[in-house]
Amino acid sequence: EHKKEELAKLLPELTSLFNISGDKPQVRFFEGKEGVLKIQGEFLKSKAEFIYGISDFDSVMELFPDFSSVYSSKRAQKKIPSKLIYTSTKGPFIKDVDKDFLRESKFVSKDKLSLGSDITIFGDKIAILALKGRVSGVVIEHKEMANSLRSIFELLWSSL
């Protein structure tokens, strides 16, 4: 009983310490193909002025065979431009500049960039999707993290 009373006294203080620790990233976890589709839906609902992606396109197409025609069309209809760095065993098959899909893309061979996932930066959010094995994803909302990853993306983009 004494320990319960002590805990009851300390809990408000511990809670206030946790709450004053500044901006905390919001992290949400999604499971399965349906969860990944929900995350893709967030890309389209976001107020992002631009979407940046790094993708293992073979894994994307294996999981979502109509991805290019469906998702990219919807993104273009919403007038959200994108930059995509992708790998594929098919080689470079996406147009470098595709005005219909409001997309610029750059290909990297799998031997230089081995991915089994997809990373997307949109607004103040980052989505990381595992597209092989246990299909799942996380969305992290944190302005500084998104800005940092966007800077890394731009550095990689300019080096290709």
Salt bridges, closest charged atoms under 4 A:
GLU31 OE2 - ARG134 NH2 2.58
GLU42 OE2 - ARG28 NH1 2.64
GLU42 OE1 - LYS125 NZ 3.65
ASP56 OD1 - LYS110 NZ 3.05
ASP58 OD2 - LYS110 NZ 3.64
ASP98 OD2 - ARG103 NH2 3.75
GLU154 OE1 - LYS83 NZ 3.34
